[in-house]
C-alpha cells in the first residue's frame, strides 16, 4: 500500500534569484536520491512544491541528520583547497572526517589529492596539464563526483569548456564555489561527528520555508544572487557586506549538479564537436530592458532559460528534461536568446513546461558576472511567432544580425537591428497586439533603407525575402494611417520608387544607380510628390504603363482621405508603414474589414470638390471603365501639367484643366466652367490623389450626376 503523499510548499525556493531556483532543484534531487525515490515536485506560482511521503518536520530532520553532501570539488582550480596557499577552513576538516555523511566527499578528496601527487602538481595546472588532469579524474571519479564534474566542465575537442552556470569550471574569478561549499558545510555541521551545529536548524527553516530571518553569515555567494552581493546602496544604509544563508549556498550547488553537459556535433561549417548545456544559449539584447547590444557582443557569458513546470514530475522526468535541455528552431538548435524565445512555444507543448525564467550572465558591478533576471517567458504558442521563420529564408535574419555585430557597421544599423530583435522577441509571446507586428514591419523597412545606402551592408546581407500576406493581415488595424499606407503599397510597381532595387529574372536585386528611386528622408507629402513626378515621366515613355493602377480591394476610404487632407493623420507613421509594406506580399483583401459606421465608407466625410474632379486622372483607366464611370472607348491619360500645377500650389489652374479634360474624355461632368473651390494645399492634395481608393469610394465620389455635388 502506497504511503499518503504530502504537499510541502517551499516558500523559500522561488524562480528568482537564480540561487533560489537552483536551491529548489537541490532540495528535490537530494530528497529523491537519498530518502524518498517516489517524490515529485512542481512550481506553483512563485513557490516550489514537493509531493512526498515526508512531513515538513521529517524533511527538515532529513537535511539536519541524514543528508550526505555530493562530492563537489574542483582540483583543477587554484583556490579549491588542494594547493598549499588555499583556504583550508572547510577542506581540511572534511578531508579527515570520519562522519558517515561526509565519507563520499572525503573519499573524493583523497582520490583527487592522490592524482595531483602522481602528476606532480603542487599548484593549479596550466593550460597544458589541465586537459590531462580532467581526463584522468573522469576515469577515477565515482558516479556522484562525475555528475558534478560534468556539470562544471567538459572536454570538447580536447580542450576544457566552461558552461556559464558555474563560471569557469566551478569558480568566478577568485571565488571558488567548491571551496566555499565546504566552508559552508562546516558552518552547518561538525566535521568530526556530522551533527548539525549552531544556526543550522534556524537557517534551514529560513532557506526552505522563508521562516524568521536569523542572523546571516558574512560570506560571498557570487553570481547567483545579485541582491546579496552587498556594496553601496545594497541596504537601508550606505553600504553593506555580503550576507548569505549557508544552506542557500550548499543547496544551490547541489541543484547545479542536475545540469550536465552533453557533447554533440552540430551540422555547421567546421563540424567540430561542441558542448550543449541544458537550456543555455548565446546572449541577445532583445526582449529585456536590462541588456544592451554591448552585452550580446562580449559583456556576457550567455543566457540560461530555467524551466517552470506546473505538473508534478519525478526526479527521473526532471533529470531527463535537463539532460536533453535543447530547443530547436526549424531543424537547427537554438543559438541565442531570440532563437530560444521562438522555440519556447513548441518546447513547452512537447515537455509540459509552463514558462521559462530567463537569466543572462552579464558583467555588472565592475568586472563581476551576475546572473541577471531577464524576464518570465510563457511557454505557449503565439500565432505571430511563425511569421519570424519567413525571415530565415536565404539566411537573411542570421546574416543581418551578424552584420550588425560587426564593429565597423554604421551605428544606425546597430540601433535598428537591436530594436528589430526586441520587436521579434515580442512576437514570440502570446497575446501580442497588432501594434507589435506593425513595429516589426516598420523596422524591417528601416533596415532595408539603411542597407540601401551601405555598400558593405548590401554585400553582407541578402535581399529581404518575400514575406507572406499573413504579415499584413495580422498587422492591419482600424487606423486611417494603416489603410492609407496599405493603399499606397498596392500601387503597381511601387517598390523601386521607394528603394534602389530592380527585378531581374524573377528576383529582386539591389540597383544603387536606379533612376526610379526617388524616396528620401523628407516628409511624406514631399516624397509622394516625387513619386508622382517620376511615374508620370515613366508613363510618358511607356504608353502601356498605367501609373496609378492598383488593387481597389486594398484602397483607402473617403474618410481616410478627409482625415489626411485635414492634417489629422500621423504622416511619419504612414511613411514608416509604407516602407515596410512594400516588401510584403499583399493580400487580395483584408479578412476582417471594420464595420461601415459613419465616415467609414465616406458617409459624413467632407471631401473637397477639387479632389473629386482631379481623382479620375489618378486612377487606373481600366478600373474607371469597369465601374462604368468612363466610356469604354475613351482615351484617358494624366495631363503632365496637372501634377506640376498641384506641386506648385496652383490648385485653381489644376482644377480647371482637370474639369476640361474630364469633359472631353467623357466623364459625366455638366457643361460649363469648373465650380469654384476653397483654397487647398496643392502638394498635400497631390499626395492625397496618389492614394488609391476602394471601388465603393470611387462610385460614391464619381456618381452619375447632372451637376457636380460635393460629397
Beta strands, then each sheet from edge to edge (+ up, - down):
strand 1: 6-10
strand 2: 40-44
strand 3: 47-52
strand 4: 154-156
strand 5: 159-161
strand 6: 171-172
strand 7: 175-176
strand 8: 217-218
strand 9: 231-232
strand 10: 239-240
strand 11: 243-244
strand 12: 262-265
strand 13: 273-276
strand 14: 280-281
strand 15: 300-309
strand 16: 313-314
strand 17: 328-329
strand 18: 332-333
strand 19: 353-364
strand 20: 368-378
strand 21: 501-504
strand 22: 507-510
sheet 1: 1+ 3- 2+ 16-
sheet 2: 4+ 5-
sheet 3: 6+ 7-
sheet 4: 8+ 11-
sheet 5: 9+ 10-
sheet 6: 12+ 13-
sheet 7: 14+ 15- 19+ 20-
sheet 8: 17+ 18-
sheet 9: 21+ 22-
end
